[in-house]
């Protein structure tokens, strides 16, 4: 039977089984991620766990696709919302989260009654094939719920153009979004975009310094700086600037950089030579405006593009800091007043993730209030990366405005039908309009 005709909880049961199969094959899929995306094995296992968590979430959700019932102003009428599947969802994913972002999209799309066409990054097609193989192992009749399309920008463009795609969901750079969103808009299609970030953290005088150092190090250097949520800019209150910088330099010096398959490695290599060249070009470009640059150099390990994550001390917020360089470069600046730090944080075009480190309630409330962070994600005493699936994930401004994964993000994968039903014998018109023969 057609997938969209199955009762949603039956669709949820398939997703539950997919989660069970992923649990069984977690190690195998994680190894494939480390092989292709080159992230450390613990992060790859975490990424598979993210898909498993999505399966659990979506299974529960399959019984909770609630539509509101509103009181009708007319006698013997019922007014309600019914949520319907959209049809085919296209999902374009990036190399850095080769299965988790697919999981966010697929699990929701599937319980909502849609099928998915997945275009993975050309760097991580093996991860896509293995994920599809795991899906195929849990179903005889619905293997074609996932179709994989391989290729580069042209394939993504074909999907964006295709009138039969009801939702075009894409994760990647702001440039990619600027190219593809107008293509979807020209056919008045729907898109869901999760584009670049340029995430900042603010460290206030009352912060727990050791906790902040740990969180900053993971967010800035983890995944070799290749998450959309990676911490790229750090604003430190001037009264604690020197102390925190010293601790951060020690923390970065102590990072274990090496083979991502080795369980003790904390930072693996960059994806490829291009990523390395981009990083070096950016460091070169900010050399004249920086006060000091710590790290950033290539390390001679196994012919890979291993780098020492860089800390760049800046005097002012320069143009270099406005661009997302997909590599471990952390720009650091002192600030005097919290409102000034928040302004600097919000001064970039992207609006994905943000953090404040403070033990002062007034500061954290300011940060989370209407005059605070302008990002889709705002954390207190946690770094900018590593969000759980339960919340809606995505960002504002040039990040594209889309929301994926938890909360009510499922609504993007359905169409809202407003139904008014007359169970009386008269035909009263809304707003008291009279249309009877006089
Ligand atoms: C991404 O880099 O595109 O919050 C996604 C995080 C991860 C997802 C990152 N859960 O860092």
Boltz pocket constraint, residues with backbone or C-beta under 6 A from the ligand:
constraints:
  - pocket:
      binder: B
      contacts: [[A, 50], [A, 96], [A, 97], [A, 100], [A, 101], [A, 171], [A, 226], [A, 227], [A, 228], [A, 229], [A, 384], [A, 385], [A, 386], [A, 387], [A, 388]]
      max_distance: 6.0
